[in-house]
Amino acid sequence: MRSAIKTSSGVVVTNIPRLKVAGAAVGAALSGILVFVLNTYANAGIDQQVAASITVVVTFALGWLTPPGGQEAAVG
C-alpha cells in the first residue's frame, strides 16, 4: 500500500492527512472535551447549540492557525 502517488502533471496525491486538517481535528476534539469538563465539573450548563458553535469556532481557528507542513503548500 503506497501512501503517495505522483501524477503525470507532477501533483502528489496522498492519503496522509495534511497538517492543517490534523490541527482542525484536534481542535474539534479539544472543544468537545472542554465542554464536557465545564458541564461536568463546573456545572456550566452549556447547551447543545452552544457546544456545537464552540466546536465550529475552535475547529476553524485551529485549522486556520496551523501552518502548512514542510512539504505542503497553501493554495489561494
Residue pairs with C-beta under 8 A, 6 or more apart in sequence:
3 14
3 15
3 16
4 12
4 13
4 14
4 16
5 12
5 13
5 14
6 12
6 13
7 13
17 25
18 68
18 69
18 72
19 66
19 67
19 68
19 69
19 72
20 63
20 64
20 66
20 67
20 68
20 72
21 63
22 66
23 62
23 63
23 65
23 66
24 59
24 60
24 62
24 63
24 66
25 59
26 62
27 58
27 59
27 60
27 61
27 62
27 63
28 55
28 58
28 59
30 58
30 62
31 51
31 54
31 55
31 57
31 58
31 59
32 51
32 55
34 54
34 58
35 44
35 46
35 51
35 54
35 55
38 44
38 46
39 45
39 46
46 54
68 74
